[in-house]
Amino acid sequence: MTDEKTNDYTRMAREKIDEEKAKHGWRAGPVSESSSCFANLDLGTLSAGRFFRTKPDPIKWLLVGSISLGKVGLVVADGGTGKGFFLLQFGVSIATKRPFLDRLYELGEPGKALLIFGEDDDLTLHHRVQGVAQSLVEFSDQKIFLEAVERNLFIMSVCGADARLVENADGNLRETQAYPDLLNLVRSIEGLRLIVLDPLSRFFGGDENSASDATFFFSLIERLAIETGATVLVSHHSNKSSGTGKESLIQHAGRGSTAFTDAVRWQMNLARVNESEWQRLGINEEEVKRYLVGRVVKKNLGPPEDYFYLKRDERGVLRLTKVQEGRYAKSDEVLELVLEQIRKDTGQGKRHTLDGFIRAFAGRFFGYGKDRLRSIISDAVDKGTINLEDGRNGQNRRVEFLALPKKV
């Protein structure tokens, strides 16, 4: 977007926001204006009767049934759990319309995404972005995917820089120059749907244990959402007393004041699967470190949500996986049937890609659906039980076929 167009869009967006605020009796002004939001109000504009005179606008979802556009949310987990990958994959899905977490959620309104990472440098992000593309995008779709990334996905590392949006000065929390700079940046991005700040500690210069500091900080984050219409997600670290595994998936698991959770409208918690859980779920001990459990623990719209499990693939990308008691005993039987099917079809000159095999045989092996069948085959590929061989399909496009290892 050219500077001239950016300025035009910023001016129009500002005028629209001021118009809406004036309609509801709010005073518009610069970020640091000292006047209160309660100044110069016309009580008539506050009558609840206005809610009955017209029908409300439909809810615009970012993730259907879970989080809507224009809200502020938290993603809470221990360091190194996978918050960064989770948010990166979220941004990629919004920008490219690719399914998020293997369709765990339905995308609502895709568009542009701005992801700002405070702990990951450009080299780390470079590897992760390519890993996401390699894991989630078929070769034949790569051109469309890359065009969408170029157009809609913006990623910034502030690793090594002072990116605090607020700081403590003489006992009072105040905005730094970084805040109006960020506000102007996000205002300039037309069609922005998602803003990510990862993690909170790199952008928050106040006292994490102070409720007033936490509330003030998130009032500024709310303004980013209000002025752009985008959802803002901030990642945050868990506290030491929240426990592990599913027991840590509670609202106030975040470090510091509970006001951080109180201030947001949506919160997702992620945790590593702990020992008691993986034994009960039948997860292979050698692979337990690749599993995460997650749950939305707070939301202001939509029904309550259940636990879900994710598994890191060989590139670190998070994939939805189904677990249940005794899963691996039955999965071994399913794998044997998969191997036999590949052996039989290969002998008859018929070859399958991973996606093609799943489409053809989902539900045919003990009722295992697409996600569980994909998980079993992917595990077998990781272990070398099944190989991926380069070849070409009927349209002469390069693909990878499932194959059994050649016997020595």
C-alpha positions in Angstrom: 0.0 0.0 0.0 1.5 3.4 -1.0 2.0 6.1 1.6 -0.7 8.2 0.0 -3.2 5.4 0.1 -2.2 4.5 3.6 -2.8 8.1 4.7 -6.2 8.2 3.0 -7.3 4.9 4.6 -6.0 6.1 8.0 -8.0 9.4 7.6 -11.2 7.6 6.6 -10.9 5.0 9.3 -10.3 7.7 11.9 -13.3 9.7 10.6 -15.5 6.6 10.8 -14.4 5.8 14.4 -15.0 9.4 15.5 -18.4 9.3 13.9 -19.3 6.1 15.8 -18.0 7.5 19.0 -19.9 10.8 18.6 -23.1 8.8 17.9 -22.8 7.1 21.3 -21.6 10.1 23.2 -17.9 9.3 23.4 -15.4 12.1 22.9 -12.8 11.2 20.3 -9.3 12.4 20.7 -5.6 11.4 20.8 -4.4 8.4 22.8 -3.1 10.5 25.7 -6.1 12.9 26.0 -6.8 13.5 29.6 -10.6 13.8 29.3 -12.7 11.0 30.6 -14.9 8.7 28.5 -17.8 9.9 30.8 -17.4 13.6 29.8 -20.0 15.5 27.9 -22.4 12.5 27.6 -26.0 12.9 26.3 -28.0 10.6 28.6 -30.6 10.2 25.8 -28.1 8.3 23.7 -27.7 5.7 26.5 -31.3 4.6 26.7 -31.6 0.8 26.5 -34.5 1.3 24.2 -32.1 1.6 21.3 -31.5 -2.1 21.6 -35.1 -2.8 20.7 -35.6 -0.3 17.9 -33.5 -2.3 15.4 -32.2 -5.8 15.0 -28.6 -6.3 16.1 -25.9 -6.9 13.4 -24.9 -10.5 13.0 -21.9 -11.7 14.9 -18.7 -11.7 12.8 -16.7 -14.7 13.9 -12.9 -15.2 13.6 -13.3 -18.8 14.7 -17.0 -19.8 14.3 -18.7 -20.3 17.7 -15.5 -19.5 19.6 -14.1 -16.0 19.2 -15.5 -13.1 17.3 -13.8 -10.3 15.5 -12.8 -7.2 17.4 -12.2 -9.0 20.7 -9.1 -9.4 22.9 -7.9 -12.8 23.9 -5.1 -14.6 25.8 -3.2 -17.8 24.9 -1.7 -19.1 28.2 0.9 -21.9 28.5 4.3 -22.7 29.9 7.4 -21.5 28.1 8.3 -23.8 25.3 4.9 -25.5 25.2 4.0 -24.3 21.7 2.2 -20.9 22.1 4.3 -19.4 19.2 3.6 -22.2 16.8 -0.1 -22.1 17.7 -0.3 -18.4 17.0 1.8 -18.7 13.8 -0.5 -21.4 12.5 -3.5 -19.3 13.5 -2.1 -16.3 11.5 -1.3 -18.5 8.5 -4.9 -19.9 8.5 -6.5 -16.4 8.7 -4.3 -15.1 5.9 -4.5 -18.1 3.5 -7.9 -19.6 4.4 -6.1 -22.9 5.2 -7.9 -25.1 7.8 -6.8 -24.3 11.4 -5.7 -27.2 13.4 -7.0 -29.7 10.9 -10.5 -28.2 11.0 -10.8 -28.2 14.8 -12.3 -24.8 14.2 -14.1 -23.4 11.2 -12.7 -20.1 10.0 -15.1 -17.2 10.0 -13.8 -14.1 8.2 -10.2 -14.5 6.9 -8.1 -11.5 5.9 -4.9 -9.9 6.9 -2.9 -10.9 10.0 -0.1 -9.0 11.7 2.0 -11.2 14.0 4.6 -9.6 16.3 7.0 -12.0 18.1 9.2 -10.8 21.0 11.2 -13.9 21.6 11.7 -15.5 18.2 14.2 -14.0 15.8 13.8 -13.9 12.0 15.8 -17.1 11.5 13.6 -19.0 13.8 10.5 -17.6 12.2 11.9 -18.4 8.7 12.2 -22.1 9.6 8.8 -22.2 11.3 7.0 -20.6 8.4 8.6 -22.9 5.9 7.8 -25.9 8.2 4.1 -24.9 8.3 4.0 -24.7 4.5 5.7 -28.1 4.1 3.4 -29.8 6.6 0.1 -28.3 5.6 0.2 -27.4 1.9 0.0 -29.8 -0.9 2.6 -29.3 -3.7 -0.2 -28.4 -6.2 -1.5 -25.7 -3.9 1.8 -24.0 -3.1 1.4 -21.2 -5.7 -2.0 -20.1 -4.3 -0.7 -20.4 -0.7 2.4 -18.2 -1.4 0.3 -15.6 -3.1 -2.0 -15.4 -0.1 1.0 -15.2 2.3 2.6 -12.3 0.3 -0.7 -10.4 0.2 -2.2 -11.0 3.7 0.4 -12.2 6.3 2.8 -9.8 8.0 5.4 -11.1 10.5 7.7 -9.0 12.6 10.3 -9.9 15.2 11.2 -7.4 17.9 13.6 -9.8 19.5 16.4 -7.7 21.0 14.4 -4.5 20.9 12.5 -2.6 23.6 8.9 -3.2 22.5 7.1 -2.2 25.7 3.8 -0.4 25.0 3.6 0.8 28.6 6.2 1.7 31.3 6.2 2.7 34.9 7.1 6.3 35.5 7.2 7.7 39.0 4.8 5.0 40.2 2.3 5.5 37.4 1.9 3.4 34.3 1.9 5.3 31.0 2.1 4.6 27.3 5.5 4.6 25.6 6.0 6.0 22.1 5.7 2.4 20.8 2.0 2.4 21.5 0.8 5.2 19.2 3.3 3.9 16.6 1.8 0.5 16.8 -1.7 2.0 16.7 -0.9 4.0 13.6 0.6 0.9 12.0 -2.5 -1.3 12.5 -4.8 1.5 11.4 -3.0 1.5 8.1 -3.7 -2.2 7.3 -7.0 -2.5 5.4 -8.8 -5.7 6.0 -6.9 -6.6 9.2 -8.5 -9.6 11.0 -5.8 -10.7 13.5 -3.1 -9.1 15.6 -0.8 -11.2 17.7 1.6 -10.0 20.4 3.8 -12.9 21.7 4.5 -12.9 24.6 2.9 -10.3 27.0 6.0 -9.8 29.0 7.8 -8.2 26.0 5.1 -5.6 25.6 4.1 -4.9 29.2 6.4 -2.7 31.3 4.2 -2.6 34.4 3.9 -4.8 37.5 2.4 -8.2 36.5 0.9 -8.5 40.0 -0.9 -5.2 39.8 -4.6 -5.4 38.8 -4.6 -1.7 37.9 -1.5 -2.1 35.7 -3.0 -5.1 34.0 -6.4 -3.4 33.4 -4.8 -0.3 32.0 -2.6 -2.3 29.6 -5.5 -4.2 28.2 -7.6 -1.1 27.8 -4.9 0.0 25.3 -5.0 -3.4 23.6 -8.8 -3.1 23.4 -8.3 0.1 21.5 -6.2 -1.7 18.9 -9.2 -4.0 18.4 -11.8 -1.3 18.4 -10.0 0.9 15.8 -9.2 -1.9 13.4 -12.1 -4.4 13.9 -9.4 -7.1 14.3 -9.1 -9.7 17.1 -6.0 -9.2 19.2 -4.4 -12.3 20.8 -1.7 -11.9 23.4 0.2 -14.9 24.7 1.1 -15.2 28.4 3.1 -17.6 30.6 1.5 -19.9 33.1 2.1 -19.5 36.8 4.1 -22.1 38.7 1.1 -23.2 40.9 -1.3 -23.9 38.1 -0.2 -27.6 37.8 0.4 -29.6 34.7 -1.7 -31.3 32.0 -5.5 -31.0 32.0 -5.5 -29.7 35.6 -3.7 -26.5 34.5 -6.4 -25.6 31.9 -8.2 -23.2 34.2 -9.0 -19.5 33.8 -6.5 -18.1 36.3 -3.5 -20.2 35.3 -1.7 -17.1 33.9 1.3 -15.6 35.7 0.6 -12.4 37.8 -2.7 -10.7 38.4 -6.0 -12.4 37.7 -6.9 -9.0 36.1 -5.2 -10.2 32.9 -7.8 -12.9 32.4 -10.6 -10.7 33.7 -9.8 -8.1 31.1 -10.1 -10.4 28.0 -13.1 -11.9 26.4 -11.6 -15.2 25.3 -8.8 -17.4 26.7 -7.1 -20.5 25.3 -4.8 -22.6 27.6 -2.3 -25.1 26.3 -0.3 -27.6 28.4 2.0 -30.6 28.0 0.4 -34.0 28.6 1.6 -35.1 32.1 2.6 -38.6 33.1 -0.7 -39.7 34.6 -2.5 -38.7 31.4 -0.3 -40.3 28.9 -0.3 -43.6 30.7 -4.1 -43.5 30.9 -4.4 -42.5 27.3 -2.1 -45.1 26.0 0.4 -42.6 24.4 3.8 -44.1 23.6 6.2 -42.9 26.3 8.9 -42.1 23.7 6.5 -39.6 22.0 4.8 -38.0 25.0 6.8 -34.8 24.6 5.1 -34.2 21.3 1.6 -34.1 22.7 -0.3 -31.1 24.0 -3.7 -30.7 25.5 -5.8 -27.5 25.1 -9.1 -25.9 25.9 -10.8 -22.6 25.7 -11.3 -21.8 29.4 -13.1 -18.4 29.0 -15.3 -17.0 26.3 -18.2 -14.5 26.2 -19.9 -15.9 23.1 -20.7 -19.4 22.0 -21.2 -22.7 23.9 -18.6 -24.2 26.3 -15.7 -26.1 24.6 -14.2 -29.4 25.4 -10.5 -30.5 25.7 -8.6 -31.3 22.5 -5.2 -32.9 21.9 -2.4 -31.7 19.5 0.7 -33.5 18.4 3.8 -31.9 17.0 5.0 -33.3 13.7 8.6 -33.7 12.6 8.7 -29.9 11.8 7.1 -28.8 15.1 3.8 -28.1 13.4 0.8 -28.8 15.7 -1.7 -31.3 14.3 -5.0 -32.3 15.8 -5.0 -35.9 17.1 -7.6 -38.1 18.8 -6.7 -39.9 21.9 -8.7 -42.3 24.0 -8.0 -45.0 26.6 -6.4 -48.0 25.0 -6.0 -46.1 21.7 -2.6 -47.6 20.8 -3.7 -51.2 21.2 -6.4 -50.7 18.6 -4.2 -48.3 16.5 -1.7 -51.1 16.0 -4.4 -53.3 14.5 -5.5 -50.4 12.2 -1.9 -49.9 11.1 -1.6 -53.5 10.1 -4.7 -53.2 8.0 -3.3 -50.0 6.4 0.0 -51.7 5.6 -1.8 -54.7 4.1 -4.0 -52.3 2.0 -0.9 -50.5 0.7 0.8 -53.8 -0.1 -2.2 -55.1 -1.9 -2.9 -52.0 -4.0 0.8 -51.5 -4.9 0.9 -55.0 -6.2 -2.1 -54.2 -8.4 -0.4 -51.1 -9.7 -2.5 -48.7 -7.7 -0.7 -46.0 -5.6 -2.1 -43.7 -2.9 -1.1 -40.3 -1.6 -1.7 -39.7 2.1 -4.8 -37.5 1.4 -6.0 -39.9 -1.3 -5.7 -42.9 1.0 -7.6 -41.2 3.8 -10.4 -40.1 1.5 -10.7 -43.7 0.2 -10.5 -45.6 3.5 -11.6 -43.3 6.3 -14.2 -45.2 8.5 -13.3 -48.6 7.0 -10.8 -49.7 9.6 -12.7 -50.1 13.0 -14.6 -46.9 12.2 -11.4 -44.7 12.5 -12.2 -41.3 10.8 -10.0 -39.0 8.8 -8.1 -37.4 11.7 -7.3 -40.6 13.6 -6.3 -42.4 10.3 -4.1 -39.5 9.4 -2.4 -39.6 12.8 -1.7 -43.3 12.5 -0.2 -43.1 9.0 1.8 -39.9 9.9 3.3 -41.7 13.0 4.2 -44.7 10.7 5.9 -42.3 8.3 7.9 -40.7 11.1 9.1 -44.2 12.3 9.9 -45.4 8.8 7.2 -48.1 8.8 5.8 -46.4 5.7 7.8 -44.4 3.2 6.9 -41.5 1.0 8.1 -41.9 -2.6 8.2 -39.1 -5.2 6.0 -39.7 -8.3 3.5 -38.0 -10.6 -0.2 -38.3 -10.6 -2.6 -38.4 -13.5 -2.2 -34.7 -14.1 1.5 -35.1 -14.3 2.0 -33.2 -11.0 4.7 -34.2 -8.6 3.2 -35.9 -5.5 4.4 -38.3 -2.7 3.0 -41.8 -2.7 2.7 -44.1 0.3 5.0 -47.1 0.0 6.3 -49.9 2.1 10.1 -50.1 2.8 11.9 -52.5 0.5 13.1 -55.6 2.3 16.8 -56.1 2.5 
